[in-house]
C-alpha cells in the first residue's frame, strides 16, 4: 500500500479478486435472487470502482514482471562480470560511513519522535539506519542502470481512464491558469506516503514547468492527530504569500508536527508571527474550508492520501514518477 487510508478492506474489490480454480471456463459472479451478475455488469454500472480494481490488479502484475526482470538481468550481469548475483548491485559502492554531522542532522529533525532518548544513545542506531539508506539508494541506482543497459520495457493492458470533475475551490496553486495539465492533489501533511510523494511532485513541476498547474487540497486524516493544526497553519501562510515556502518546510518535518514545532517552522518560513498567531487563534473559517476539501474529496472517491487527479484522471498513492508521466504525456498530445 502506498497511501494512508481509513479503509482496511473494500468488499466489492475483494469479491472481484476471487478466482475459480476448479473449472477454467467458470466466470466470477454474484447471484441475487437467482440472477447472476458478472464483472461485465460491474464494469458497466460502476466503471470507476471496477477500473480502480483493474488498475491495482495490473499494478501488482507489473511488480511481478519487474521482480522477474530484475532477477534475470542481475543473473546476466553476474555472468558477464564473473561475480555472484548478490554482488552485482553493490559493486563499486563507496565504503564511506555517515558523518557525525549527518547523524546529528537526522537526530535534530526527528528528536520529537524519539521518546526523549539522547543523541549518544541513538547515535549507533542512526548510523546503521543512514548506512542502510545509502546502500539501498546505491543499489536502486545500479538496478536502474542495468534496466537501461538490458533495454527492459513493459507492455501492459491499457485500462480505460475515467475522468472525474474535481473543483479547485480556490485552493493554493502554482503554475499558469491556462496550463494544459491541471493536477489536483489531496494530501495530508502528517502522512508518510504524502511526504514520500513530494520528491516526485517537485520533479514533475520542474520537468513540465508552465505546462502544469498544481493545486493542493487539504485532506488531514483523523488518525493523524497533528495533521489538522498543520493544515490550518499552512492556510494561515496564504495571506502573507508564503504558502509554498511553508508547505515545503512542513512536509520536510512530517512526523514531527506537534503544535509548537509547526509554529516554530512558521518563523523559519519567514512568516510575520504576529499576523500568523492571530490567524491560528481565529481559525474557524479555515477549519470550514478544510472540511469542505475533505467533503469534496470524499465525493470524488478519495478515501486515503495522497490522491491525485491529472485532468480528472485518478492516480492513487505515492507512485513512481512514470505513473504520472505516462498520463501527462498522453494529455499533452491532445
N, C-alpha and C positions, 0 to 999 in steps of 0.2 A: 504494500500500500504506500502511495506517495502523497497522501494528503491527510489532513486531520478531519475526522468525521464523527458526527453524532451517532451514526448507524453502524451496527456490527453485522447486520445481515439484511439483505433485501430479498424477501421470499420469492418474488417473481423471478429475479435473476438467478436465484438458486434453482428454481424449478426449470428454467431454461437450460441450465448447465447439466442437467441429468441426461445420461445416455443409456440406451438399451443395448445390452451386450448379448442377449440370448437370441436375437434374430436380426440379421443385417438389414433387412428391409423394413423393420419396425420404425415408426416415427414417434417422436416425443409429442405428447399431447396431454391436455387436461380434459376430463369428462365431467359435464354438468347436466344433470337430468337426462342422461343418455346421449347427449350431443357432445361430440369430440371437437376440441379446439386445438389447432396446431400452432407451430411457430409462425406460420404464414398469417394466421389470424392476429397474433400479437403484433407482428411486423406491420400489418395493415392498420390496426386500430390504435396501437401505441408505438409509433415509429421511433420516438425519441428514446424511450426506455429500451426498446429492442436494439437499436443501433448502439446504445451505450454498452449493452451486454456484449454485442458482437465485437465492438472495438476493444473491450477488455480481453475477450477471448483471443482475438488476433494479436493483441499486445503480448499476452502470455506465450503464444506460439512463436512470436518473433524472438522473445527472450530465449526460448529453447533452441531456435535456429542459431541465435547469436552465441550461446554456450557451445553448441556443436561446432560452429565455425572457429571459435577461439581455440577449442581443443585441437582441431585439425591443423590450424596454422601454427600453433605452438609446437606441435609434433614435427611439422615440416621444417620449421626454423631450427629446432633442436638437431635434426639430422644434418642440415646444411652446416651448422656451426659446430657439430660434433660435441654437443653438451647435453646434459639431461634436460628434459622438458621443464622441470621446476626451476631451472636456472635461466631460462630464456628471458623472462620479464625483468629479472634483477641484474642482468649482465650490464656492467658499466655503472651501476648505481653508486654514487658517492658514499663514503663511509662517515661523512660529516654528522656529528651529533648536534641536537638542538642547543643553541647558545643559552646562557643564563638569562640574557635579555629576552629571548623568545619565551622562555618558561615564565619569566616574571610578567610579561605582557599577557600571556594566557591566564595566569592566576588573577591578575588585576581585572581582566574582562569578566571572569566568571566567579569571582570570590563571593558574590551574593548568593550563589547556589551551592557553595562548598562547605556549608554547615560549620562555620567558624574554625575550620582547620587552618593551621598556619602554612605559610609558604614552605617552610622547611619540611613539614610533614608531607606535603603533597608534591614536592619537587621531583622525587623519583617516579611517581605515577604520571605526572605531567610530561616528563622527559620521555617516558615509554610511549605515551599516547602520541606525542608530536612526532616521534621517530616512526611509529606505525603509519601515521597520517602521511608523512613524507614518502614512505615506502609505497603505500597504496597509490599515491599520486604519480610516482615514477613508473609504477607498473601499468597504470592506466594509460599514461602517455606512450609507453613502449607497445602496449597492446594496440592502440590506435594506429601507431606507425606500421605495425605488422599488417593490420587490416588494409592499409593503403598499399603496402608492398605486394600483398597477395590478392589485391583487387576484389575485396569482399563486398558483395552487394546483396540486397534482399528484394525479392518480388513477393509482395503480399496482396491478398484480396482487397479490393477497394470497397470501403463502406460509404454508402450514400451519406453525405454530410447534411444534416438538418440545420437550418438557420433559425435562431431564436431571436426575437426582437428584445434587446436589452437596452433600457434607457440609461443615459449618463447621469441624469438627475442633478446636474450642476456640480458634480464631484471634481476633485482636483485632477488635472490632466496636464500632460506635456506633449508637445508636438502640434503641428498645424491643424486647425479645424477642418481644412479641406483635404487632409491626408487620405490616401486611397484605402488605407488599413486603419481600422479602429480596434484596439484591444482593450476590453474592459476586464479588469482583474478584481475578483472578490477575494480578500485576503485578511489574515489575522496576524497582527504584529508579534504575537507570542507563540505562533505555530512554527515548529521546526522545519516543516516542509515548505512553508511560505518563505522562511528565511533562506532555505536552500535554493529556492527558485529565483531569488533576486539576482544572482550572478548571471543566470540565463537571460532574465528580463533585461538587465543592463546591456548585455552583449547584443540583444535584438535591437534595442534602441540605438546603440552605436552603429550597428551594421546598416539598418534601414533608414536612420536619420529622419528626414522630413517626410518619408513615406508612411510613417506610423504616428498615430495619435494614441497615447496610452492614458487610460482612465483608471483611477483607483477607487474602489468602493469598499467601505468598511464592513467586515464580517467577523467581529470578535466572537469566538466560540464560548459557550457558557462554562465549559470545564477548564478554561484558561483564566483564572481569577484576576490576573494582572492586565489582561488584554483590553478590557473596556476603557480603563483610565488612559492607557497608551493611545487608544484611538481618539478619545476626547482631546488629549493633549496635542496630538498631531493636527487635529482640526483647528486648534487654537493658534496654530502657526500660519494658517491661511491668511488672516487679515494683515499679517506682517510680511507676506510674500516670502516666507521661509519654509513653506511646507516640504518641498522636496529635499532640502538640506536636512531638516529634522527627520523626515521619513527615513533617509539613508542611515542616520545615526541610530534611530530606534531599532531598525532591523539588525544593525550590526551588534546590538546589545540584547537581541531577542533571547529570552531565557533568564534575563536579569532585569525584568521590567517592574520591580517594586516601585511604588509611587514616588518615593524620594529619589530613586535613580532616574526615573523619567523626567522629573523636574530638573535635576542636575544636568541631564542631557540637553534640556531646552537652552540652558545657558551656553553650553558648548556649541549649540547650533546657531548662536548669535541672536537669540530672541530677546526682545525687551521684556525683562522679567516682571516688571510691574504690570504691564498690559497682559502678559501671559497668565499671571496669577489671578487677575480679575476674571479672565476668560474661564479658567478651570473652576473657579468658585461659582460662576453663574453658567453652568453647563447644560441647563435644561434644553435649550434649542439644539445644541449639538447632540445630546442624547437622543432627541427625537429624530434628528437627521440620520443617526447611526441605525436606529430601529427601522427607519424607512429603508435603508440599504439592506438590512437583514431580511425584511419582509419581501422586498423586490427580488432579492437573491433566491429566497425560497420559492417564489412564484415562477422562477425560470429554471428550477431544478438544482439549485446549489444546496448541497447537504454536507459539504465539507470544504476545507481550504487547502491549497489555493485552487480556484477555478477561474478559467479564462474564457472569454468569448471573442474570437477573432472574426470580425464582421458577422457576428452571430453564431459562428461555429464553435462548439464546445471543445476545450482542452482541459482535462481534469487532472489535477495533481502536479507535483514537481517533475515535469517531464524533461527529457534532454532537448537541447536546442533544435534538433532535427524535427521533432514533433511540431514545433511552431513554424519552422522554415518551410516545410512542405506545404502547409496551408497558405502561408503568406505568399510564397512564390506562385501558387495557383491563383490566388486572388489578384496579384499584380498583373497577371496575364490577361485579366478580363477587361 
